[in-house]
């Protein structure tokens, strides 16, 4: 998973990124750069990231950690490159990290919501952390930590202990996230949990689901309680008996 901010450090001390895309590959493609050597003395650039320790986005930028995302570290990489990277991060954060209030994500935009901020996503891309909330009708969104989302369209992924209400679109639940599904499509894996009253849902790994409507399929070691709708169990998946 890409970090919210990634950059490319150059031998001459510069560091640059792309405002609306944290992918190293996209940054390199846009700049016309490519790997053509594994010689640490001849490398033309280095992939770098600056991330908050423990995923705590409430921390000030000065507490975020500088990392080099390379198997071979260039010999020329020095402190001046970290200084340049932190300067680029600070400039980027002013426009892309929303710490309070409401904000709508525009077409082609990438925003990060933290704290108790609220985002509306009908296009573009967004990530939600901490206790932020998002309404998604289009575009792409990720929810982390204890963030919450209402999904009526677009694509959404939930991680950590985030929660989501799905009435349309597509959603994936991972880790210990939880979702209620009344429409659309949802996939649950890890130890995630789902309540299904409509739409279509798939359960994998050790996820659990309660089904009162809609359609559900259980695979792996998932378990389900069924009081209505349609459910099918495959492999080692188990149907709980009330």
C-alpha positions as CSV (number, residue, x, y, z in Angstrom):
1,X,0.0,0.0,0.0
2,X,1.4,3.4,-1.0
3,X,2.1,5.9,1.8
4,X,0.2,9.2,1.7
5,X,3.4,11.0,0.7
6,X,6.2,9.6,-1.4
7,X,9.0,11.4,-3.1
8,X,12.0,10.9,-5.4
9,X,15.4,12.2,-4.2
10,X,18.0,13.2,-6.9
11,X,21.7,13.2,-6.6
12,X,21.8,17.0,-6.9
13,X,19.8,17.4,-3.7
14,X,16.4,17.9,-5.1
15,X,13.3,16.0,-4.0
16,X,10.0,16.0,-5.8
17,X,6.6,14.3,-5.6
18,X,3.2,14.4,-7.3
19,X,0.5,16.3,-5.5
20,X,-2.4,13.9,-6.3
21,X,-0.6,10.6,-6.6
22,X,1.7,9.1,-3.9
23,X,2.9,6.2,-6.1
24,X,6.7,6.1,-6.7
25,X,6.0,4.4,-10.1
26,X,3.8,7.3,-11.2
27,X,6.2,9.9,-10.1
28,X,9.1,8.2,-11.9
29,X,6.9,7.8,-15.1
30,X,5.9,11.4,-15.0
31,X,9.6,12.5,-14.7
32,X,10.8,10.1,-17.4
33,X,13.1,8.3,-15.0
34,X,13.7,4.6,-14.8
35,X,16.0,2.1,-13.1
36,X,18.9,1.1,-15.3
37,X,21.6,0.1,-12.8
38,X,22.0,-1.6,-9.4
39,X,25.3,0.1,-8.7
40,X,24.9,2.2,-5.5
41,X,27.4,4.7,-6.8
42,X,25.7,5.2,-10.1
43,X,22.0,5.3,-9.1
44,X,20.3,8.5,-10.4
45,X,17.6,8.6,-7.8
46,X,16.2,7.1,-4.6
47,X,12.6,6.4,-3.6
48,X,11.8,8.0,-0.2
49,X,8.8,8.3,2.1
50,X,8.0,10.3,5.2
51,X,5.4,8.6,7.4
52,X,4.0,9.1,10.9
53,X,5.2,6.5,13.4
54,X,2.6,4.0,14.3
55,X,0.3,5.5,11.7
56,X,-0.6,8.3,14.1
57,X,-1.6,11.1,11.7
58,X,-2.3,13.5,14.6
59,X,1.4,13.9,15.1
60,X,3.0,17.1,13.7
61,X,5.0,16.7,10.5
62,X,8.2,17.2,12.3
63,X,7.6,13.9,14.2
64,X,7.1,11.9,11.0
65,X,9.9,9.5,10.0
66,X,12.0,9.7,6.9
67,X,12.5,6.3,5.2
68,X,14.4,5.1,2.1
69,X,12.3,2.6,0.0
70,X,15.2,1.0,-1.8
71,X,16.9,-2.4,-1.6
72,X,20.1,-0.7,-2.6
73,X,20.8,2.7,-0.9
74,X,22.7,5.2,-3.1
75,X,26.1,6.2,-1.6
76,X,25.3,9.9,-2.3
77,X,22.1,10.0,-0.2
78,X,22.7,12.4,2.6
79,X,21.1,14.7,5.1
80,X,20.4,17.4,2.6
81,X,18.0,15.0,0.8
82,X,15.9,14.5,3.9
83,X,15.8,18.3,4.4
84,X,14.5,18.6,0.8
85,X,12.0,15.8,1.3
86,X,10.6,17.4,4.5
87,X,10.3,20.8,2.7
88,X,8.3,19.1,-0.1
89,X,6.1,17.3,2.4
90,X,5.3,20.5,4.3
91,X,4.3,22.2,1.1
92,X,2.2,19.2,0.0
93,X,0.4,18.8,3.4
94,X,-0.9,22.4,3.3
95,X,-3.2,21.4,0.3
96,X,-3.7,17.7,0.9
97,X,-4.1,17.0,4.6
98,X,-7.5,18.0,6.0
99,X,-7.4,18.2,9.8
100,X,-10.7,19.8,10.6
101,X,-13.9,20.9,9.0
102,X,-15.6,19.6,5.8
103,X,-14.1,19.2,2.3
104,X,-15.3,17.8,-1.0
105,X,-12.8,15.8,-3.1
106,X,-12.6,17.2,-6.6
107,X,-12.0,15.2,-9.8
108,X,-8.4,14.0,-10.0
109,X,-7.7,15.2,-6.4
110,X,-6.1,13.2,-3.6
111,X,-6.9,14.2,-0.1
112,X,-6.1,12.8,3.4
113,X,-8.6,13.3,6.2
114,X,-7.4,13.0,9.8
115,X,-8.7,13.9,13.3
116,X,-12.4,14.6,13.2
117,X,-12.6,16.0,9.7
118,X,-15.2,15.0,7.2
119,X,-14.9,14.3,3.5
120,X,-17.3,13.9,0.6
121,X,-16.0,11.8,-2.2
122,X,-17.8,11.7,-5.6
123,X,-14.7,11.6,-7.7
124,X,-10.9,11.6,-7.1
125,X,-9.2,9.6,-4.2
126,X,-9.3,10.0,-0.5
127,X,-7.9,8.3,2.7
128,X,-9.5,8.6,6.1
129,X,-7.6,8.1,9.4
130,X,-8.2,8.6,13.1
131,X,-11.9,9.4,13.7
132,X,-12.6,11.1,10.4
133,X,-15.8,10.3,8.4
134,X,-16.5,10.0,4.7
135,X,-19.4,9.9,2.4
136,X,-18.5,8.1,-0.8
137,X,-20.7,8.2,-3.9
138,X,-17.9,7.8,-6.5
139,X,-14.2,7.7,-6.8
140,X,-11.9,5.7,-4.5
141,X,-11.5,5.8,-0.7
142,X,-9.7,4.0,2.0
143,X,-10.6,4.0,5.7
144,X,-8.1,3.3,8.5
145,X,-8.0,3.5,12.3
146,X,-11.4,4.2,13.7
147,X,-12.7,6.2,10.7
148,X,-16.2,5.6,9.4
149,X,-17.7,5.7,6.0
150,X,-21.1,5.7,4.2
151,X,-20.8,4.2,0.8
152,X,-23.5,4.6,-1.9
153,X,-21.2,4.3,-4.9
154,X,-17.6,4.2,-6.0
155,X,-15.0,1.9,-4.4
156,X,-14.0,1.8,-0.7
157,X,-11.6,-0.3,1.4
158,X,-11.7,-0.5,5.2
159,X,-8.8,-1.4,7.4
160,X,-8.0,-1.6,11.1
161,X,-11.1,-1.0,13.2
162,X,-12.9,1.2,10.7
163,X,-16.6,0.8,10.0
164,X,-18.7,1.2,7.0
165,X,-22.4,1.3,5.9
166,X,-22.8,0.1,2.3
167,X,-25.9,0.8,0.2
168,X,-24.2,0.8,-3.2
169,X,-20.9,0.7,-4.9
170,X,-18.1,-1.8,-3.9
171,X,-16.4,-2.3,-0.6
172,X,-13.7,-4.5,0.9
173,X,-13.3,-5.0,4.6
174,X,-9.9,-6.2,6.1
175,X,-8.3,-6.7,9.5
176,X,-11.0,-6.1,12.2
177,X,-13.1,-3.7,10.3
178,X,-16.9,-4.0,10.3
179,X,-19.6,-3.3,7.8
180,X,-23.4,-3.3,7.4
181,X,-24.5,-4.0,3.8
182,X,-28.0,-3.1,2.5
183,X,-27.0,-2.8,-1.2
184,X,-24.0,-2.9,-3.5
185,X,-21.2,-5.5,-3.2
186,X,-18.9,-6.2,-0.3
187,X,-16.0,-8.6,0.5
188,X,-14.9,-9.5,4.0
189,X,-11.6,-11.1,4.9
190,X,-9.2,-11.3,7.8
191,X,-11.3,-11.0,11.0
192,X,-13.7,-8.5,9.7
193,X,-17.4,-8.8,10.4
194,X,-20.5,-8.0,8.3
195,X,-24.3,-7.6,8.7
196,X,-26.1,-8.3,5.4
197,X,-29.7,-7.2,4.8
198,X,-29.3,-6.6,1.1
199,X,-26.8,-6.5,-1.8
200,X,-24.2,-9.2,-2.3
201,X,-21.4,-10.2,0.1
202,X,-18.5,-12.7,0.1
203,X,-16.8,-13.8,3.3
204,X,-13.2,-15.3,3.4
205,X,-10.5,-16.3,5.9
206,X,-11.9,-15.9,9.5
207,X,-14.5,-13.3,8.8
208,X,-18.0,-13.6,10.2
209,X,-21.4,-12.5,8.9
210,X,-25.0,-12.4,9.9
211,X,-27.4,-12.5,7.0
212,X,-31.1,-11.4,7.1
213,X,-31.4,-10.5,3.4
214,X,-29.5,-10.2,0.2
215,X,-27.0,-12.8,-0.9
216,X,-23.9,-14.1,0.8
217,X,-21.2,-16.6,0.1
218,X,-18.8,-18.0,2.7
219,X,-15.4,-19.5,2.0
220,X,-12.3,-20.5,3.9
221,X,-12.9,-20.6,7.7
222,X,-15.5,-17.9,7.7
223,X,-18.7,-18.4,9.7
224,X,-22.3,-17.1,9.2
225,X,-25.6,-16.8,10.9
226,X,-28.5,-16.8,8.5
227,X,-32.1,-15.7,9.3
228,X,-33.1,-14.6,5.8
229,X,-31.9,-14.0,2.3
230,X,-29.7,-16.4,0.5
231,X,-26.4,-17.9,1.8
232,X,-24.1,-20.6,0.6
233,X,-21.2,-22.2,2.4
234,X,-18.1,-23.6,0.7
235,X,-15.1,-25.6,1.9
236,X,-14.6,-25.3,5.7
237,X,-16.9,-22.3,6.1
238,X,-19.5,-23.0,8.9
239,X,-23.1,-22.1,9.3
240,X,-23.8,-21.1,13.0
241,X,-26.9,-22.7,14.5
242,X,-29.2,-20.4,16.5
